[in-house]
Amino acid sequence: MQKDGRVPIQFDRPPVVEVACGVAFTLLKPLKTAHIGRYWSRIVGEFPRCDDAAPIAMIVESQGTPDSIGFNFQVESVALPPLRRAWLINAEGTHLLQLQEDRFLFNWKRTGEISSYPSYKKVVAGFREQWSRYREFLASEGLGAPTPVQLEMTYFNFWPGRTAWLRDYQRDEVPERFLAAPEAVSWNVVHNLPDSRGRLHISAASARHAASNEKGVRLDLTARGLPKETSDSSCEEWFDLAHEWITHGFADITTSEAHITWGRTA
């Protein structure tokens, strides 16, 4: 039972293909490329693979009225050019650290049919462990303690075909309809989290699976926000809240037929 009395949502075979937990932060001193290299040297035994990606813009949820949604502000560093985002990947490809000057992300990724979702508790525990180690490194390098400005959690889902499994996108395919079933769909909705602790963003779109090239539906649920105070315990509670809203939101916008296929147990 969760703190608010709701029963946790559980699926035996959820269509989740990736989960990301992260924190956006500021530092007293700028992070440099050499710092990332030194950190990788510490953990190369666990994350032997490395790659580069474009940096993610820092977007912070504004806490205004619903009319202000979309007018989130970005915090950009102008003193130095932005660092590339470093990907540090374990040998199996199931875990990924993403490091840039103002962002830390820990990802679990499905790598095949035998790579099953390990559970929220295991994913968030992995994030907390890696984030704690990274903070210790930043302090040891004289960069100061990172100050969180936003926490984030995203669940990426994919299933083949079956747009009809989305309750919030239903289409009556009756003979008198002029338009046939659409070739592709895309929609987005936003919900407030309780007590001004952020927002839940939900997006669905037609997509192709990167590995199999199979056509289907991609459904992303992202919670972004920040507790009123940023102690470790408050941040842990925020991630629990984010997970609750993501899982209950996922169950709410998908059909009971889909739940049977995914083996809903609670």
Secondary structure, DSSP 8 states (H G I E B T S, - for coil): --TTS-----BSS--EEEEEEEEEEE-SS---HHHHHHHHHHHTTT--EEEEE-----EE---S-GGGTT--EE----SS----EEEEE-TTSSEEEEEETTEEEEEEE--STT-----HHHHHHHHHHHHHHHHHHHHHTT----EEEEEEEEEEEEEES-GGGBTTS-----TT-SS-S-S--EEEEEEE-GGG--EEEEEEEEEE-TTT--EEEEEEEEEEE--SS--HHHHHHHHHHHHHHHHHHHHHHB-HHHHHHTTB--
